[in-house]
Amino acid sequence: MNTLFVIAGAAIGAPARYALDQYLRRFTTKPLGTFTVNILGSFLIGLTFKSSEQVRDLIAIGFAGAFTTWSTFILDLYLAYELRRYKDLIINVSASLIFGLLAAWCGLQLVN
């Protein structure tokens, strides 16, 4: 039964990531979509940390697992490096780590 929760969450998470990324691309050439989904996903994982197993399977593993994207984040970093946009690369890495950790912490604090 837990597999169905993961599948349902992933079926919503992946299209949500795509839609949010496509929407944000209309306003900037920066990888803001990837950044946004990874921060929101970090928050959701923190928020569901102490939830029931079914909620974690649906939201943290299924939805957030499909919604967030490590591979695109790494590609964005590589492309910034290749284009010699070192400032953008450093900002993306730093902001993603800082805000991702902060978002997860905020989610955890809300449920504690």
C-alpha positions as CSV (number, residue, x, y, z in Angstrom):
1,M,0.0,0.0,0.0
2,N,2.9,2.4,0.7
3,T,4.1,2.1,-2.8
4,L,0.8,3.5,-4.0
5,F,1.3,6.6,-1.8
6,V,4.8,7.1,-3.4
7,I,3.4,6.7,-6.9
8,A,0.6,9.1,-6.3
9,G,2.9,11.7,-4.8
10,A,5.4,11.3,-7.7
11,A,2.6,11.6,-10.2
12,I,1.8,15.0,-8.8
13,G,5.4,16.2,-8.0
14,A,7.0,15.8,-11.4
15,P,4.4,17.7,-13.4
16,A,4.3,20.4,-10.6
17,R,8.1,20.8,-10.9
18,Y,7.8,21.1,-14.7
19,A,5.0,23.6,-14.5
20,L,6.7,25.8,-11.9
21,D,10.0,25.7,-13.8
22,Q,8.3,26.7,-17.1
23,Y,6.4,29.5,-15.4
24,L,9.6,31.0,-13.8
25,R,11.6,30.7,-17.1
26,R,9.3,33.4,-18.5
27,F,10.9,35.9,-16.2
28,T,14.6,35.0,-16.0
29,T,17.4,33.0,-17.6
30,K,18.7,32.1,-14.1
31,P,17.9,28.6,-12.8
32,L,15.3,30.0,-10.5
33,G,12.9,27.1,-11.1
34,T,15.3,24.5,-10.0
35,F,16.3,26.6,-7.0
36,T,12.6,27.1,-6.0
37,V,11.5,23.5,-6.3
38,N,14.6,22.3,-4.3
39,I,13.9,24.9,-1.5
40,L,10.2,24.1,-1.4
41,G,11.0,20.3,-1.4
42,S,13.4,20.8,1.5
43,F,10.7,22.6,3.5
44,L,8.1,19.8,2.7
45,I,10.5,17.1,3.8
46,G,11.2,19.0,7.1
47,L,7.4,19.5,7.5
48,T,6.6,15.9,7.1
49,F,9.5,14.5,9.1
50,K,7.4,13.5,12.1
51,S,4.2,12.6,10.1
52,S,2.7,9.2,9.7
53,E,4.4,6.7,7.4
54,Q,1.7,7.2,4.8
55,V,2.1,11.0,4.8
56,R,5.9,10.7,4.5
57,D,5.5,8.2,1.6
58,L,3.1,10.5,-0.2
59,I,4.7,13.9,0.4
60,A,8.3,13.4,1.3
61,I,9.3,10.4,-0.8
62,G,6.7,10.6,-3.6
63,F,5.9,14.3,-4.2
64,A,9.1,15.9,-3.0
65,G,11.2,13.2,-4.5
66,A,9.8,13.8,-7.9
67,F,9.4,17.6,-7.4
68,T,13.0,18.3,-6.4
69,T,15.8,17.7,-8.8
70,W,19.4,17.1,-8.0
71,S,20.4,16.3,-11.6
72,T,19.1,19.6,-12.9
73,F,20.8,21.4,-10.1
74,I,24.1,19.8,-11.1
75,L,23.6,20.5,-14.7
76,D,22.8,24.2,-13.9
77,L,26.1,24.4,-12.0
78,Y,28.0,22.7,-14.9
79,L,26.6,25.0,-17.5
80,A,27.4,28.1,-15.4
81,Y,31.0,26.8,-15.1
82,E,31.2,26.1,-18.9
83,L,29.9,29.6,-19.6
84,R,32.4,31.1,-17.2
85,R,29.6,32.5,-15.1
86,Y,31.4,31.8,-11.9
87,K,29.5,34.3,-9.8
88,D,26.2,32.7,-10.8
89,L,27.7,29.3,-9.9
90,I,28.8,30.4,-6.5
91,I,25.5,32.2,-5.8
92,N,23.5,29.1,-6.8
93,V,25.5,26.7,-4.7
94,S,25.6,28.9,-1.7
95,A,22.0,30.0,-1.8
96,S,20.8,26.4,-2.5
97,L,22.7,25.1,0.5
98,I,21.8,27.9,2.9
99,F,18.1,28.3,2.0
100,G,17.6,24.5,1.6
101,L,18.9,23.9,5.1
102,L,16.9,26.9,6.4
103,A,13.7,25.6,4.7
104,A,14.1,22.1,6.1
105,W,14.8,23.6,9.6
106,C,11.7,25.8,9.3
107,G,9.6,22.8,8.4
108,L,10.9,20.8,11.3
109,Q,10.3,23.7,13.7
110,L,6.7,24.0,12.6
111,V,5.9,20.4,13.5
112,N,7.8,20.4,16.8
